[in-house]
Amino acid sequence: MFLAWKEMRYEKLRYTLIIAMIVLISYLIFILTSLAQGLARQNTDAIKSWDIQSVILNDNANTSMTQSIITKSQLNKVQTGKKTAIVTQVPVVVHGDGNSKVSAQFVGVNSNQFIMKNLKVIEGKKPIKANEVLADSSLKQAGYQIGDKVKLNSGQTNYLISGFVNNEKLNIAPVIYGANSVAKVLKNAGSTFAASAIVSQDSKPILSKDSGLKNYSVGGFIKKLPGYSAQLTTFIFMIGFLMIISLVVVAVFLYILTMQKLENYAVLRAQGVPVGVLVRATISQSLLIVVSGLIVGTALTGLTASFIPSEVPMYFSIPLLSIVAIGLVVVALLGVIIPIRVVTRVDPVTVIGG
């Protein structure tokens, strides 16, 4: 560590430039990770807030809640109770006097079931009447307030915003909670329609074999959300490639630096300095470069988190970013393998004599 630190202090400009590259790479990885996490949460915030284990849909709905139609007769073939709730999802456009239009997901639920009971209202109150709705707080950014009357889609019925909830999004759109009867009207469903889905806090609710319904684990259902898996896979590949780039950067720079110092290493070996000291110095140098870059990259990420607009779907998860940082340190240790091989094979006679 002493040799590595002393050399870095002596060659300030050279090592500052290398650290700067690690800063940029780590900062980019942190931002992409936060963006991936933020987009994933906006796809699933509402579902995860329900704290459910399974989702029951029509067998022919292709794992889509909006395309699923559960009839009253099918609903009667499901054993329901306190741990089950019916849900009707309808894409809507919210518009009101003087406010911009907002694309949202209307989620119809029954007030006496666990979803509505467990919702945490941050402002206002839960809906009591059929014409009252509970909206995600992101609608406030569009100018909507408690007591505002809004219309949904092309309908002429006015709905009163009774309160706001936080972090309730589905399919990257704010959720508006209301009565299941209202959702049926918005969906233009017939009299036999009961719901889009039955959600349960049990992993395996009891289904009749001839019900025409299918049970999905909540994890399997989330993976089938439109664009969710493709989006997540894209970000994973991008982050993976950046990890590989950081590995190459560390390995190449340390290799070049090692080759430039080959004569110095040869002199030290001739003076009797053990090869283990030189190996430890090389590893320490790699760790100092990466850790220094990570510290600055983390500071930049924290600065970004403090001023980034709330409209940008980013979520800074400290545990996840810590795992990414540890991954970068591991990558740095892998990148030092080639320089270590060079150091261990230094022959003082050949190098000095040549």
C-alpha positions as CSV (number, residue, x, y, z in Angstrom):
1,M,0.0,0.0,0.0
2,F,2.9,2.4,0.8
3,L,4.6,1.9,-2.5
4,A,1.3,2.3,-4.4
5,W,0.3,5.4,-2.5
6,K,3.7,7.0,-2.9
7,E,3.8,6.4,-6.6
8,M,0.3,7.8,-7.1
9,R,1.2,11.0,-5.2
10,Y,4.3,11.3,-7.4
11,E,2.4,10.8,-10.7
12,K,-0.6,12.9,-9.8
13,L,-1.8,13.8,-13.4
14,R,-1.5,10.3,-14.7
15,Y,-3.4,8.7,-11.9
16,T,-6.0,11.5,-11.8
17,L,-6.9,10.8,-15.4
18,I,-7.3,7.1,-14.7
19,I,-9.4,7.8,-11.7
20,A,-11.5,10.2,-13.7
21,M,-12.3,7.4,-16.2
22,I,-13.4,5.2,-13.3
23,V,-15.5,8.0,-11.9
24,L,-17.3,8.4,-15.2
25,I,-17.9,4.7,-15.6
26,S,-19.1,4.2,-12.0
27,Y,-21.3,7.3,-12.3
28,L,-22.9,6.0,-15.5
29,I,-23.5,2.6,-14.0
30,F,-25.1,4.1,-10.9
31,I,-27.4,6.3,-13.0
32,L,-28.4,3.4,-15.3
33,T,-29.0,1.1,-12.3
34,S,-31.2,3.8,-10.6
35,L,-33.1,4.4,-13.9
36,A,-33.7,0.7,-14.4
37,Q,-34.9,0.4,-10.8
38,G,-37.1,3.5,-11.2
39,L,-38.8,2.3,-14.4
40,A,-39.3,-1.2,-12.9
41,R,-41.0,0.3,-9.8
42,Q,-43.3,2.5,-12.0
43,N,-44.4,-0.7,-13.7
44,T,-45.1,-2.5,-10.5
45,D,-45.5,0.0,-7.6
46,A,-49.2,-0.6,-7.2
47,I,-49.1,-4.3,-7.4
48,K,-46.3,-4.5,-4.8
49,S,-48.2,-2.2,-2.5
50,W,-51.1,-4.7,-2.5
51,D,-48.8,-7.3,-0.9
52,I,-50.3,-10.2,-2.9
53,Q,-48.9,-13.6,-3.7
54,S,-51.0,-14.6,-6.8
55,V,-53.1,-13.2,-9.6
56,I,-56.1,-15.0,-11.2
57,L,-56.9,-14.1,-14.7
58,N,-59.0,-15.5,-17.5
59,D,-57.2,-18.4,-19.1
60,N,-57.3,-16.7,-22.5
61,A,-56.1,-13.2,-21.4
62,N,-52.4,-13.8,-22.3
63,T,-51.4,-12.8,-18.7
64,S,-52.8,-9.3,-19.3
65,M,-55.1,-7.8,-16.6
66,T,-56.6,-5.3,-19.1
67,Q,-57.5,-8.1,-21.5
68,S,-58.8,-10.4,-18.8
69,I,-62.6,-10.8,-18.4
70,I,-63.9,-12.7,-15.4
71,T,-67.6,-13.3,-15.4
72,K,-69.9,-13.5,-12.3
73,S,-70.3,-17.3,-12.8
74,Q,-66.4,-17.7,-12.9
75,L,-66.1,-15.6,-9.8
76,N,-68.5,-17.9,-8.0
77,K,-66.2,-20.8,-8.7
78,V,-63.3,-19.2,-6.8
79,Q,-63.1,-19.6,-3.0
80,T,-62.9,-16.0,-1.8
81,G,-62.3,-14.5,1.6
82,K,-60.5,-11.8,3.6
83,K,-57.3,-12.5,1.7
84,T,-58.8,-12.1,-1.8
85,A,-59.9,-9.0,-3.7
86,I,-61.4,-8.3,-7.1
87,V,-59.7,-5.8,-9.4
88,T,-60.7,-4.2,-12.6
89,Q,-58.0,-2.3,-14.6
90,V,-59.0,0.2,-17.3
91,P,-56.6,2.6,-19.1
92,V,-58.1,6.1,-18.9
93,V,-57.3,9.7,-19.8
94,V,-57.9,12.1,-16.9
95,H,-58.9,15.7,-17.8
96,G,-60.3,18.5,-15.8
97,D,-61.0,22.3,-16.1
98,G,-57.7,24.1,-16.5
99,N,-55.5,21.1,-16.1
100,S,-53.5,19.1,-18.6
101,K,-54.7,15.6,-19.7
102,V,-52.9,12.7,-17.9
103,S,-52.8,9.1,-19.1
104,A,-53.6,6.9,-16.1
105,Q,-54.8,3.4,-15.0
106,F,-58.1,3.3,-13.3
107,V,-58.2,0.4,-10.8
108,G,-61.6,-0.5,-9.6
109,V,-61.7,-2.2,-6.2
110,N,-64.3,-2.9,-3.5
111,S,-64.0,-0.7,-0.4
112,N,-64.5,-3.6,2.0
113,Q,-61.6,-5.6,0.6
114,F,-58.0,-5.5,1.7
115,I,-56.6,-3.4,-1.2
116,M,-58.6,-0.3,-0.3
117,K,-58.3,-0.9,3.4
118,N,-54.5,-1.1,3.2
119,L,-53.9,1.9,1.0
120,K,-52.0,4.7,2.9
121,V,-53.5,8.1,2.1
122,I,-50.9,10.9,2.3
123,E,-53.5,13.7,1.8
124,G,-57.3,13.8,2.0
125,K,-59.3,10.7,2.6
126,K,-60.4,7.4,1.0
127,P,-63.4,7.4,-1.4
128,I,-66.7,6.9,0.3
129,K,-69.1,7.6,-2.5
130,A,-69.1,6.0,-6.0
131,N,-68.2,9.2,-7.7
132,E,-65.1,9.7,-5.5
133,V,-61.6,8.6,-6.5
134,L,-58.2,8.2,-4.8
135,A,-55.3,9.4,-7.1
136,D,-51.5,8.9,-7.2
137,S,-49.7,12.0,-6.0
138,S,-48.0,12.4,-9.4
139,L,-51.3,14.0,-10.6
140,K,-50.6,16.9,-8.3
141,Q,-47.7,17.8,-10.6
142,A,-50.2,18.2,-13.4
143,G,-52.2,20.7,-11.2
144,Y,-54.8,18.5,-9.8
145,Q,-55.9,19.0,-6.1
146,I,-58.2,17.5,-3.6
147,G,-61.8,18.5,-4.4
148,D,-61.2,18.8,-8.1
149,K,-63.7,17.3,-10.4
150,V,-62.3,15.3,-13.2
151,K,-63.7,13.4,-16.2
152,L,-62.3,10.0,-17.4
153,N,-62.0,9.3,-21.1
154,S,-64.9,10.7,-23.1
155,G,-67.5,10.2,-20.4
156,Q,-69.3,13.2,-19.0
157,T,-69.5,12.0,-15.4
158,N,-67.6,14.1,-12.9
159,Y,-65.5,12.3,-10.4
160,L,-64.2,14.0,-7.2
161,I,-60.6,13.6,-6.1
162,S,-61.0,12.7,-2.4
163,G,-57.3,12.1,-1.6
164,F,-53.9,11.2,-2.8
165,V,-51.6,8.1,-2.3
166,N,-47.9,7.9,-2.9
167,N,-46.0,5.6,-5.3
168,E,-49.0,4.0,-6.8
169,K,-48.2,3.4,-10.4
170,L,-48.9,0.6,-12.9
171,N,-47.6,0.2,-16.4
172,I,-45.6,3.4,-16.0
173,A,-48.8,5.4,-15.4
174,P,-50.4,6.8,-12.2
175,V,-53.2,4.8,-10.7
176,I,-56.6,6.1,-9.8
177,Y,-58.5,4.0,-7.4
178,G,-62.3,4.0,-7.5
179,A,-65.3,1.7,-7.1
180,N,-65.4,-1.5,-9.1
181,S,-68.8,-0.5,-10.4
182,V,-67.3,2.6,-12.0
183,A,-64.6,0.5,-13.6
184,K,-67.2,-1.7,-15.2
185,V,-68.8,1.4,-16.8
186,L,-65.5,2.7,-18.0
187,K,-64.7,-0.7,-19.5
188,N,-68.1,-0.8,-21.2
189,A,-68.5,-4.3,-19.8
190,G,-71.8,-6.2,-19.9
191,S,-74.0,-7.3,-17.1
192,T,-72.2,-10.6,-16.7
193,F,-68.8,-9.0,-16.1
194,A,-67.4,-9.2,-12.6
195,A,-63.7,-8.1,-12.7
196,S,-60.5,-8.2,-14.6
197,A,-58.6,-10.2,-12.0
198,I,-58.8,-11.8,-8.6
199,V,-55.8,-11.1,-6.5
200,S,-54.9,-13.1,-3.4
201,Q,-52.5,-12.9,-0.5
202,D,-52.4,-16.7,-0.7
203,S,-50.0,-18.3,-3.1
204,K,-52.4,-21.0,-4.3
205,P,-56.1,-20.0,-4.0
206,I,-58.6,-22.7,-4.6
207,L,-59.9,-22.8,-8.2
208,S,-62.5,-25.0,-9.8
209,K,-61.1,-27.1,-12.7
210,D,-63.8,-25.9,-15.1
211,S,-63.7,-22.2,-14.1
212,G,-61.8,-21.1,-17.2
213,L,-59.4,-19.2,-15.0
214,K,-55.7,-19.5,-14.4
215,N,-53.6,-18.7,-11.3
216,Y,-50.2,-16.9,-11.7
217,S,-47.6,-16.2,-9.1
218,V,-47.2,-12.4,-8.6
219,G,-43.6,-12.7,-9.9
220,G,-44.7,-14.5,-13.0
221,F,-47.4,-12.0,-13.6
222,I,-45.0,-9.0,-13.2
223,K,-42.6,-10.6,-15.7
224,K,-45.4,-10.7,-18.3
225,L,-46.3,-7.0,-17.9
226,P,-45.9,-5.2,-21.3
227,G,-42.3,-4.3,-21.9
228,Y,-41.2,-5.1,-18.3
229,S,-38.8,-8.0,-19.1
230,A,-37.4,-6.4,-22.3
231,Q,-36.8,-3.2,-20.4
232,L,-35.1,-4.9,-17.5
233,T,-33.0,-7.1,-19.8
234,T,-31.8,-4.1,-21.8
235,F,-30.6,-2.3,-18.7
236,I,-28.9,-5.5,-17.3
237,F,-27.0,-5.9,-20.6
238,M,-26.0,-2.2,-20.6
239,I,-24.7,-2.4,-17.0
240,G,-23.0,-5.7,-17.8
241,F,-21.2,-4.2,-20.8
242,L,-20.1,-1.2,-18.6
243,M,-18.7,-3.7,-16.1
244,I,-16.7,-5.3,-18.8
245,I,-15.5,-1.9,-20.1
246,S,-14.3,-1.0,-16.6
247,L,-12.5,-4.4,-16.4
248,V,-10.7,-3.7,-19.7
249,V,-9.9,-0.1,-18.6
250,V,-8.3,-1.2,-15.3
251,A,-6.4,-4.1,-16.9
252,V,-5.0,-2.0,-19.8
253,F,-3.9,0.9,-17.7
254,L,-2.3,-1.2,-15.0
255,Y,-0.6,-3.3,-17.7
256,I,0.8,-0.2,-19.4
257,L,1.9,1.2,-16.1
258,T,3.5,-2.1,-15.1
259,M,5.5,-2.3,-18.3
260,Q,6.7,1.3,-17.9
261,K,7.9,0.4,-14.4
262,L,9.5,-2.9,-15.3
263,E,13.1,-1.7,-14.8
264,N,12.1,-0.3,-11.4
265,Y,10.6,-3.7,-10.4
266,A,13.8,-5.4,-11.7
267,V,16.0,-3.2,-9.5
268,L,13.8,-3.9,-6.5
269,R,13.9,-7.6,-7.2
270,A,17.7,-7.4,-7.5
271,Q,17.9,-5.7,-4.1
272,G,16.1,-8.6,-2.6
273,V,12.5,-7.1,-2.3
274,P,10.2,-10.1,-2.2
275,V,7.8,-10.6,-5.2
276,G,4.9,-10.6,-2.7
277,V,5.6,-7.0,-1.8
278,L,5.4,-6.0,-5.5
279,V,2.2,-8.0,-6.0
280,R,0.6,-6.4,-3.0
281,A,1.6,-3.0,-4.3
282,T,0.0,-3.7,-7.7
283,I,-3.2,-4.9,-6.1
284,S,-3.3,-1.9,-3.7
285,Q,-2.8,0.4,-6.6
286,S,-5.8,-1.1,-8.4
287,L,-8.0,-0.9,-5.3
288,L,-6.9,2.7,-4.6
289,I,-7.8,3.7,-8.2
290,V,-11.2,2.0,-8.2
291,V,-12.2,3.0,-4.6
292,S,-11.2,6.6,-5.2
293,G,-13.3,6.6,-8.4
294,L,-16.2,5.0,-6.6
295,I,-16.2,7.6,-3.9
296,V,-16.3,10.5,-6.3
297,G,-18.9,8.6,-8.5
298,T,-21.0,8.0,-5.4
299,A,-20.8,11.7,-4.5
300,L,-21.9,12.7,-8.0
301,T,-24.8,10.2,-7.8
302,G,-25.9,11.6,-4.5
303,L,-25.7,15.2,-6.0
304,T,-27.8,14.0,-8.9
305,A,-30.4,12.5,-6.7
306,S,-30.8,15.7,-4.8
307,F,-31.7,17.9,-7.8
308,I,-33.1,15.5,-10.4
309,P,-36.8,16.3,-11.3
310,S,-39.4,14.0,-9.8
311,E,-40.8,13.4,-13.3
312,V,-37.6,11.4,-14.1
313,P,-38.3,7.8,-13.2
314,M,-35.2,7.1,-11.1
315,Y,-35.0,5.3,-7.8
316,F,-31.7,5.4,-5.8
317,S,-31.6,2.1,-3.8
318,I,-28.6,2.2,-1.5
319,P,-28.4,-1.6,-1.0
320,L,-28.5,-2.2,-4.8
321,L,-26.0,0.5,-5.6
322,S,-23.7,-0.9,-2.8
323,I,-23.9,-4.3,-4.6
324,V,-22.9,-2.6,-7.9
325,A,-20.0,-0.8,-6.2
326,I,-18.8,-4.2,-4.7
327,G,-19.1,-5.6,-8.2
328,L,-16.8,-2.9,-9.6
329,V,-14.2,-3.6,-6.9
330,V,-14.3,-7.3,-7.8
331,V,-13.9,-6.3,-11.5
332,A,-10.8,-4.2,-10.5
333,L,-9.3,-7.2,-8.8
334,L,-9.9,-9.3,-11.9
335,G,-8.3,-6.6,-14.0
336,V,-5.1,-6.8,-12.0
337,I,-4.4,-10.4,-12.9
338,I,-2.4,-9.7,-16.1
339,P,-0.2,-7.0,-14.4
340,I,0.5,-9.4,-11.5
341,R,1.7,-12.1,-14.0
342,V,4.1,-9.6,-15.4
343,V,5.4,-8.6,-12.0
344,T,5.9,-12.2,-10.9
345,R,7.9,-13.0,-14.0
346,V,10.3,-10.1,-13.8
347,D,13.9,-11.3,-14.3
348,P,16.4,-8.7,-13.1
349,V,19.2,-10.0,-15.2
350,T,17.2,-9.9,-18.4
351,V,15.6,-6.5,-17.8
352,I,18.6,-4.7,-16.4
353,G,21.1,-6.4,-18.6
354,G,19.0,-5.8,-21.7
